């Protein structure tokens, strides 16, 4: 921004410009200002000094449980119950993301009669391919540690509870995350700000990833007896990645305890008048930091959205 204003001042000095119609570019960083319904200079977040917007609170250790599921998977509803029970135990701070993906996609396929909803995402398809060891739905990851099946990141649902407790007892908090957002219904514009602070010295390439989650969607699910529940409540569905499959690279060098990073994003939410499941009150964000090479999640938080 500073360089752009200097350039504009220099041009006007040469050619006697009377005014600058649009002193702010359409995109500032990762922002699309078309999604902000007012003058960008009134935006309620100090972009020039991001550190001034944050408190010093440290969130408790979050355990990201990614439940890899499918609406044609007969064993998946039982796994979803286990995930929900772990999430409901507030002492554990488990954060569930239901990801509709598998290596062949058969349990996630749609048809024009029963299973018309397509819950697949590009990110989910990429994760199940790149994180090796997946052998079928339902499986899940627990902060993507490698204590699962055959020392991979993949856990059978029968081992989720043990894996969560092991993660809590054996893993210290190495990063803290905070998130703020502003939502503008007239444009479906969501503006997101994050602060990532590291609590230990670390080496590696760490990425910030933000999931858009639909909290509840009612649609058909094949059950364990082969029947179809047409009013099944799908929970915590990964619906998109705000900043791409592998998110945003945080660091380009070794991290030192006390390093703090700020990131800003804008995102146009799907129109809830077309699909009511994207009503803002049915949406959450899951934000996490992971090591790109090992996939290990250092910290995760969940933020419920509202109008």
C-alpha positions, -999 to +999 in steps of 0.1 A: +000+000+000+027+025+010+045+020-023+013+024-043+005+057-026+041+069-032+038+060-069+004+078-072+018+109-055+048+109-080+025+105-110+002+133-098+032+156-092+043+151-129+009+155-145-010+177-120-037+152-111-067+168-094-079+138-076-076+100-073-109+083-079-099+050-064-070+055-040-074+019-027-069-010-051-097-035-055-076-062-039-055-054-008-035-084+002-060-112-001-090-088+003-116-083-023-130-049-013-160-054-035-173-076-007-171-047+018-203-025+013-187+007+026-157+029+021-126+007+028-112+034+050-140+027+075-132-010+078-133-020+115-099-036+118-065-019+120-048-033+090-018-010+094-010-023+129-026-058+132-010-064+166-033-037+181-064-058+174-056-088+196-055-098+232-030-121+248-053-150+256-040-185+248-066-210+237-065-245+251-050-273+231-074-282+203-076-318+189-087-318+153-106-351+145-112-354+108-139-380+102-135-393+066-170-404+057-195-408+029-233-408+026-233-443+010-210-458+037-231-480+060-205-480+088-201-443+088-231-433+110-217-453+139-184-435+135-201-402+134-217-410+168-183-416+183-170-383+168-199-364+182-195-379+217-159-369+218-168-334+206-195-331+232-170-339+260-159-303+267-129-315+288-113-329+256-117-299+233-121-321+202-130-303+170-147-324+144-146-320+106-166-345+086-147-349+053-165-368+025-136-384+007-120-418-001-094-430-025-120-443-050-149-420-042-175-447-043-191-439-009-193-402-018-208-406-052-241-389-061-271-401-081-302-383-094-327-401-071-315-406-035-280-391-030-283-358-048-260-338-025-224-336-034-203-332-003-169-338-019-142-311-019-110-307-038-092-305-004-107-337+009-098-356-023-062-343-020-057-352+016-069-388+013-045-393-016-014-375-002-017-387+034-008-423+027-023-453+045-060-448+041-078-481+035-115-472+036-143-452+053-147-447+081-112-437+091-101-405+107-071-384+117-063-371+152-043-339+148-027-360+120-003-376+143+012-409+132-001-432+159-028-447+138-031-478+116+004-491+107+019-459+122+001-437+097-021-407+104-052-429+099-072-442+128-101-466+128-131-451+146-129-478+173-095-462+183-105-425+181-112-422+218-078-437+228-061-416+201-076-384+214-066-391+250-031-400+239-028-368+219-039-347+249-015-364+273+015-365+251+014-332+232+022-298+245+008-266+230+034-253+205+013-226+188-016-203+197-043-193+173-068-164+174-094-154+148-116-125+142-141-120+114-166-095+100-196-106+079-216-084+055-250-100+045-255-076+015-225-090-003-221-124+014-187-111+023-167-127+050-135-110+062-111-131+083-081-121+104-058-145+122-030-142+147-006-172+149+020-171+177+046-198+182+055-209+218+086-230+210+115-230+186+106-250+156+119-259+122+099-269+092+073-254+068+041-245+087+008-237+070-023-220+082-055-237+069-091-225+073-121-248+068-156-236+060-179-259+079-216-264+076-227-274+111-258-295+101-273-306+068-302-330+065-300-354+036-301-392+029-276-415+045-272-453+040-274-470+074-258-502+088-289-523+079-289-512+043-318-489+047-317-452+038-324-425+064-338-396+044-337-373+073-301-380+085-283-351+102-249-348+087-226-329+111-197-305+107-193-310+069-162-296+053-176-275+025-147-255+013-112-243+022-111-205+027-074-203+016-068-233-005-061-270+001-028-265+019-035-230+031-010-203+036+027-208+042+034-190+075+072-191+077+102-190+053+128-198+080+132-215+114+107-203+140+117-188+173+095-189+204+076-156+204+073-153+166+039-139+157+022-138+122-009-121+110-030-131+080-061-116+064-086-131+039-119-123+022-143-149+010-177-147-007-200-172+010-225-191-011-259-174-014-281-188+014-313-179-005-302-205-030-290-230-005-303-224+030-276-247+045-252-218+040-271-196+063-245-178+084-259-193+116-252-228+103-215-220+095-183-223+114-146-220+107-120-245+117-085-229+117-054-249+122-016-248+119+002-279+105+036-290+095+034-294+057+058-323+055+045-345+084+009-332+082+010-329+121-015-303+134+000-281+161-031-263+171-068-260+160-096-237+169-133-236+159-152-203+154-190-202+151-202-176+127-233-154+132-249-123+117 
